Amino acid sequence: MADNLIEITLEDAGARPDRKDGAQKPSRRPPEVPEKFWDEEAGQIRVEALLKSYLELERRLSRMVPLPADEADEEARLRLLRALGVPESPDAYVIEPRHPLLTPDPDVNRRLHAAGFTPAQVQLVYDLAAERLLPLIGEAAQMFEAERQLDRLKDHFGGEERWARIARELAAWGRAKLPEAVFEALSSTYEGVIALHRMMEKNEPGLLRDAEAAPALGEDELRRMMRDPRYWKKRDPAFVARVSDGFRRLFPGEG
């Protein structure tokens, strides 16, 4: 039997009649049309949904700030920076310092502003400085102070060679006569070394005897003493020795 030319034509047009009642079959959804825009029952595009989506997209695009096509376009660059949240001037940055040594610096802020940093990025710069630089500054200050106190000891004992000889004597005597924690505490400051030298000359570890005669201190009392300026600021040799020996007694065999 010859092919039905009418049915072939209607099938190609997407409107082939049903063999039983002659009703038109719904068209299939084209693959390039998203499901949300396709009416399966009617076999056609949902024009209203498509139009609504297009209008929303157009609204969003109108609010977007285009990237400057030319680096020399200063006006376009400024529009982009304002859209990102960069203030109009570096004075508008609000920075919360994490440490008194790291207060906002106008020159640093000016350079960060020129580079297009947002307020959050500027705050991050200061936070990283507090996190990374302050420990290095502390170490450098500690090394400087140690060198300064060594110079004082050399002057006090009459020169580098004589100080080196006395230092060896102090080390041998102190480790033999004093608890390690007490010896380390006294050896950490100029005043402590002078006190240690006087004790060695008298051959009387007075600090040790005083500590042994004193009643044992509890941990709370020792913590309170550590907050005393004589311990953490002035580094008073006798006071530091009491704290160190107190912990040695409280936790024997540790440290």
The 8 nearest C-alpha neighbors of each residue, nearest first, counted from 0:
[[1, 2, 3, 4, 6, 7, 5, 18],
 [0, 2, 3, 4, 5, 7, 6, 8],
 [3, 1, 4, 0, 7, 6, 5, 8],
 [4, 2, 6, 5, 7, 1, 8, 0],
 [3, 5, 7, 6, 2, 8, 1, 9],
 [4, 6, 8, 7, 3, 9, 10, 2],
 [7, 5, 9, 8, 3, 4, 10, 15],
 [8, 6, 4, 10, 5, 9, 11, 3],
 [7, 9, 5, 11, 6, 10, 4, 12],
 [8, 10, 15, 12, 6, 14, 11, 7],
 [11, 9, 15, 13, 7, 12, 8, 14],
 [10, 12, 8, 9, 13, 7, 14, 15],
 [11, 13, 9, 10, 14, 8, 15, 7],
 [14, 12, 10, 11, 15, 26, 9, 24],
 [13, 15, 9, 12, 23, 10, 16, 24],
 [14, 16, 9, 10, 13, 6, 23, 17],
 [17, 15, 21, 23, 22, 14, 18, 24],
 [18, 16, 21, 22, 19, 20, 23, 15],
 [17, 19, 21, 20, 16, 22, 15, 6],
 [20, 18, 17, 21, 22, 16, 23, 24],
 [21, 19, 22, 17, 18, 16, 23, 24],
 [20, 22, 17, 16, 18, 19, 23, 15],
 [23, 21, 17, 16, 20, 24, 19, 18],
 [22, 24, 16, 14, 15, 17, 25, 21],
 [23, 25, 26, 14, 22, 15, 16, 17],
 [26, 24, 42, 41, 23, 27, 40, 39],
 [25, 27, 42, 13, 24, 28, 43, 14],
 [26, 28, 29, 42, 25, 39, 43, 13],
 [29, 27, 30, 26, 37, 32, 42, 39],
 [28, 30, 31, 32, 27, 33, 26, 37],
 [31, 29, 32, 28, 33, 27, 34, 37],
 [30, 32, 29, 33, 28, 34, 36, 37],
 [31, 33, 30, 29, 34, 36, 28, 37],
 [34, 32, 35, 36, 31, 37, 30, 29],
 [33, 35, 37, 36, 32, 28, 38, 39],
 [34, 36, 33, 37, 48, 38, 45, 32],
 [37, 35, 45, 34, 33, 44, 49, 48],
 [36, 38, 44, 34, 45, 35, 39, 43],
 [39, 37, 43, 41, 40, 42, 45, 44],
 [40, 38, 42, 41, 37, 43, 28, 25],
 [39, 41, 42, 38, 25, 43, 37, 26],
 [42, 40, 38, 43, 39, 25, 26, 44],
 [41, 43, 25, 26, 39, 40, 38, 27],
 [42, 44, 38, 41, 37, 45, 26, 39],
 [43, 45, 37, 46, 36, 38, 42, 49],
 [46, 44, 36, 37, 48, 47, 38, 49],
 [45, 47, 49, 48, 44, 50, 36, 51],
 [46, 48, 50, 49, 45, 51, 52, 36],
 [49, 47, 51, 50, 45, 46, 36, 52],
 [50, 48, 46, 52, 47, 51, 36, 53],
 [49, 51, 53, 47, 52, 48, 46, 54],
 [52, 50, 48, 54, 53, 49, 47, 55],
 [53, 51, 55, 49, 50, 54, 48, 56],
 [52, 54, 50, 56, 51, 55, 57, 49],
 [53, 55, 57, 51, 56, 52, 58, 50],
 [56, 54, 58, 52, 57, 53, 59, 51],
 [57, 55, 53, 59, 58, 54, 60, 52],
 [56, 58, 54, 60, 55, 59, 53, 61],
 [59, 57, 55, 61, 56, 60, 54, 62],
 [60, 58, 56, 62, 61, 57, 55, 63],
 [61, 59, 57, 63, 62, 58, 56, 64],
 [60, 62, 58, 59, 63, 57, 64, 56],
 [63, 61, 59, 60, 64, 58, 57, 65],
 [64, 62, 60, 61, 65, 59, 82, 58],
 [63, 65, 79, 62, 66, 82, 78, 61],
 [66, 64, 63, 67, 79, 75, 68, 78],
 [65, 67, 68, 64, 79, 75, 76, 69],
 [68, 66, 75, 69, 76, 65, 70, 72],
 [67, 69, 66, 70, 72, 65, 75, 71],
 [68, 70, 71, 72, 67, 75, 73, 66],
 [71, 69, 72, 67, 68, 73, 76, 75],
 [70, 72, 69, 73, 76, 67, 68, 74],
 [73, 71, 69, 70, 75, 74, 76, 67],
 [74, 72, 76, 75, 71, 77, 70, 67],
 [73, 75, 77, 76, 72, 78, 67, 79],
 [74, 76, 78, 67, 77, 73, 72, 79],
 [77, 75, 73, 79, 74, 78, 67, 80],
 [76, 78, 80, 74, 79, 75, 81, 73],
 [79, 77, 75, 81, 76, 80, 82, 74],
 [78, 80, 82, 76, 77, 81, 64, 83],
 [81, 79, 77, 83, 85, 82, 78, 76],
 [82, 80, 84, 85, 78, 83, 79, 77],
 [81, 83, 79, 80, 84, 78, 64, 85],
 [84, 82, 80, 81, 85, 79, 117, 78],
 [83, 85, 81, 82, 117, 86, 80, 118],
 [84, 86, 117, 81, 80, 83, 116, 115],
 [87, 85, 88, 91, 84, 81, 89, 92],
 [86, 88, 85, 89, 91, 81, 90, 112],
 [87, 89, 90, 86, 91, 112, 92, 109],
 [90, 88, 91, 109, 112, 108, 92, 86],
 [89, 91, 88, 92, 105, 108, 93, 109],
 [90, 92, 89, 88, 86, 93, 87, 118],
 [93, 91, 90, 89, 118, 94, 86, 108],
 [94, 92, 91, 95, 118, 90, 122, 103],
 [95, 93, 122, 96, 92, 103, 121, 118],
 [94, 96, 97, 93, 122, 102, 103, 125],
 [97, 95, 98, 102, 101, 94, 99, 125],
 [96, 98, 129, 95, 126, 101, 99, 125],
 [97, 99, 100, 96, 101, 129, 102, 133],
 [100, 98, 101, 102, 96, 97, 129, 103],
 [101, 99, 98, 102, 96, 133, 97, 129],
 [102, 100, 99, 98, 96, 103, 129, 97],
 [101, 103, 96, 100, 99, 104, 98, 95],
 [104, 102, 105, 101, 94, 96, 108, 107],
 [103, 105, 107, 106, 108, 102, 101, 109],
 [106, 104, 108, 107, 109, 103, 89, 90],
 [105, 107, 109, 108, 104, 110, 111, 103],
 [108, 106, 110, 104, 109, 105, 111, 103],
 [109, 107, 111, 105, 106, 110, 89, 112],
 [108, 110, 106, 112, 89, 107, 111, 105],
 [109, 111, 113, 107, 112, 108, 114, 106],
 [112, 110, 108, 114, 113, 109, 116, 107],
 [111, 113, 115, 109, 114, 110, 116, 89],
 [112, 114, 110, 111, 115, 109, 116, 89],
 [113, 115, 111, 112, 116, 110, 109, 117],
 [116, 114, 112, 113, 111, 85, 117, 80],
 [117, 115, 112, 111, 120, 114, 121, 85],
 [116, 118, 85, 120, 119, 84, 121, 115],
 [119, 117, 121, 120, 92, 122, 116, 85],
 [120, 118, 122, 117, 121, 123, 116, 124],
 [119, 121, 123, 117, 122, 118, 116, 124],
 [120, 122, 118, 124, 123, 119, 116, 117],
 [123, 121, 119, 125, 120, 124, 94, 126],
 [122, 124, 126, 120, 121, 125, 127, 119],
 [125, 123, 121, 127, 122, 126, 128, 120],
 [124, 126, 128, 122, 123, 127, 129, 121],
 [127, 125, 123, 129, 128, 124, 122, 130],
 [128, 126, 130, 124, 129, 125, 131, 123],
 [127, 129, 125, 132, 131, 126, 130, 124],
 [130, 128, 126, 127, 133, 131, 132, 125],
 [129, 131, 127, 128, 132, 126, 133, 134],
 [130, 132, 128, 129, 127, 133, 134, 135],
 [133, 131, 128, 135, 134, 129, 136, 130],
 [132, 134, 136, 129, 135, 131, 137, 130],
 [135, 133, 137, 136, 132, 138, 131, 130],
 [136, 134, 138, 132, 137, 133, 139, 131],
 [135, 137, 133, 139, 134, 138, 140, 132],
 [138, 136, 134, 140, 135, 139, 133, 141],
 [139, 137, 141, 135, 140, 136, 142, 134],
 [138, 140, 136, 142, 141, 137, 143, 135],
 [141, 139, 143, 137, 142, 138, 136, 144],
 [140, 142, 138, 144, 139, 143, 137, 145],
 [141, 143, 145, 139, 140, 144, 138, 146],
 [142, 144, 140, 146, 141, 145, 139, 147],
 [143, 145, 147, 141, 146, 142, 140, 148],
 [146, 144, 142, 148, 147, 143, 149, 141],
 [147, 145, 149, 143, 144, 148, 150, 142],
 [148, 146, 144, 150, 145, 149, 143, 151],
 [147, 149, 151, 145, 150, 146, 189, 144],
 [150, 148, 152, 146, 151, 147, 145, 153],
 [149, 151, 153, 147, 148, 152, 146, 154],
 [150, 152, 148, 154, 149, 153, 155, 147],
 [153, 151, 155, 149, 154, 150, 156, 148],
 [154, 152, 158, 150, 159, 156, 162, 151],
 [155, 153, 151, 157, 152, 156, 158, 150],
 [154, 156, 152, 153, 157, 151, 158, 162],
 [157, 155, 153, 162, 154, 158, 152, 161],
 [158, 156, 154, 155, 153, 161, 162, 159],
 [157, 159, 153, 161, 154, 160, 156, 162],
 [158, 160, 162, 153, 161, 163, 157, 154],
 [161, 159, 163, 162, 158, 164, 157, 153],
 [160, 162, 164, 163, 159, 158, 165, 157],
 [161, 163, 165, 159, 164, 160, 153, 156],
 [164, 162, 166, 160, 161, 165, 159, 167],
 [165, 163, 161, 167, 162, 166, 160, 168],
 [164, 166, 168, 162, 167, 163, 169, 161],
 [165, 167, 169, 163, 168, 164, 162, 170],
 [168, 166, 170, 164, 165, 169, 171, 163],
 [169, 167, 165, 171, 166, 170, 172, 164],
 [168, 170, 166, 172, 167, 171, 173, 165],
 [169, 171, 167, 173, 168, 172, 174, 166],
 [172, 170, 168, 169, 174, 173, 175, 167],
 [171, 173, 169, 175, 170, 174, 176, 168],
 [174, 172, 176, 170, 175, 177, 169, 171],
 [175, 173, 171, 172, 177, 176, 170, 179],
 [174, 176, 172, 173, 177, 171, 178, 170],
 [177, 175, 173, 174, 172, 204, 178, 207],
 [176, 178, 173, 174, 182, 175, 179, 181],
 [179, 177, 181, 180, 182, 174, 176, 244],
 [178, 180, 182, 181, 183, 177, 174, 173],
 [181, 179, 183, 182, 178, 243, 184, 244],
 [182, 180, 240, 184, 178, 183, 179, 243],
 [181, 183, 179, 185, 184, 180, 173, 177],
 [184, 182, 186, 180, 181, 185, 179, 187],
 [185, 183, 181, 186, 187, 182, 180, 240],
 [184, 186, 191, 182, 183, 236, 187, 192],
 [187, 185, 183, 192, 184, 188, 191, 182],
 [186, 188, 184, 185, 183, 191, 189, 192],
 [189, 187, 191, 190, 186, 192, 185, 148],
 [188, 190, 192, 191, 148, 193, 152, 187],
 [191, 189, 193, 188, 192, 194, 236, 235],
 [190, 192, 185, 236, 194, 188, 193, 189],
 [191, 193, 195, 189, 186, 194, 190, 185],
 [194, 192, 196, 190, 195, 191, 197, 189],
 [195, 193, 191, 197, 192, 196, 190, 198],
 [194, 196, 192, 198, 193, 197, 191, 199],
 [195, 197, 199, 193, 198, 194, 192, 200],
 [198, 196, 200, 194, 199, 195, 193, 201],
 [197, 199, 195, 201, 196, 203, 200, 204],
 [198, 200, 202, 196, 201, 197, 195, 203],
 [199, 201, 197, 202, 198, 196, 203, 195],
 [200, 202, 198, 203, 199, 197, 204, 196],
 [203, 201, 199, 200, 198, 204, 197, 205],
 [202, 204, 201, 205, 198, 199, 200, 206],
 [205, 203, 207, 206, 198, 208, 202, 176],
 [206, 204, 208, 207, 203, 209, 198, 210],
 [207, 205, 209, 208, 204, 210, 237, 240],
 [206, 208, 210, 205, 204, 209, 211, 177],
 [209, 207, 211, 205, 210, 206, 212, 204],
 [208, 210, 212, 206, 207, 211, 205, 213],
 [209, 211, 207, 213, 208, 212, 206, 241],
 [212, 210, 208, 209, 213, 207, 214, 215],
 [213, 211, 209, 210, 208, 214, 207, 215],
 [212, 214, 210, 211, 209, 215, 208, 216],
 [215, 213, 216, 212, 211, 210, 245, 217],
 [214, 216, 213, 245, 217, 248, 249, 211],
 [217, 215, 245, 220, 214, 221, 218, 249],
 [216, 218, 220, 219, 221, 215, 249, 245],
 [217, 219, 221, 220, 222, 216, 249, 246],
 [220, 218, 222, 221, 217, 223, 216, 224],
 [219, 221, 223, 217, 218, 222, 224, 216],
 [220, 222, 218, 224, 223, 219, 242, 225],
 [223, 221, 225, 219, 224, 220, 218, 226],
 [224, 222, 220, 226, 221, 225, 219, 227],
 [223, 225, 221, 227, 226, 222, 220, 242],
 [224, 226, 222, 227, 223, 230, 221, 231],
 [227, 225, 223, 224, 228, 222, 231, 230],
 [226, 228, 224, 229, 225, 230, 223, 231],
 [229, 227, 232, 230, 231, 233, 226, 234],
 [228, 230, 233, 227, 235, 234, 232, 231],
 [231, 229, 234, 228, 239, 227, 225, 232],
 [230, 232, 228, 234, 229, 233, 225, 227],
 [233, 231, 228, 234, 229, 230, 227, 235],
 [232, 234, 229, 235, 228, 230, 231, 236],
 [235, 233, 230, 229, 232, 231, 236, 239],
 [234, 236, 238, 229, 233, 237, 239, 230],
 [237, 235, 191, 239, 185, 238, 240, 234],
 [238, 236, 240, 239, 235, 241, 206, 191],
 [237, 239, 241, 235, 240, 236, 230, 242],
 [240, 238, 236, 242, 241, 237, 230, 235],
 [239, 241, 181, 237, 243, 238, 242, 244],
 [242, 240, 238, 244, 239, 243, 245, 210],
 [243, 241, 245, 239, 240, 244, 221, 246],
 [244, 242, 240, 246, 245, 241, 180, 181],
 [243, 245, 247, 241, 246, 242, 240, 248],
 [246, 244, 242, 248, 247, 243, 241, 216],
 [245, 247, 249, 243, 248, 244, 250, 242],
 [248, 246, 244, 250, 245, 251, 249, 243],
 [247, 249, 245, 246, 251, 250, 244, 215],
 [248, 250, 246, 247, 245, 251, 217, 218],
 [249, 251, 247, 248, 246, 253, 252, 254],
 [252, 250, 247, 248, 253, 249, 246, 254],
 [251, 253, 250, 254, 247, 248, 249, 246],
 [254, 252, 251, 250, 247, 246, 249, 248],
 [253, 252, 247, 180, 251, 250, 246, 179]]
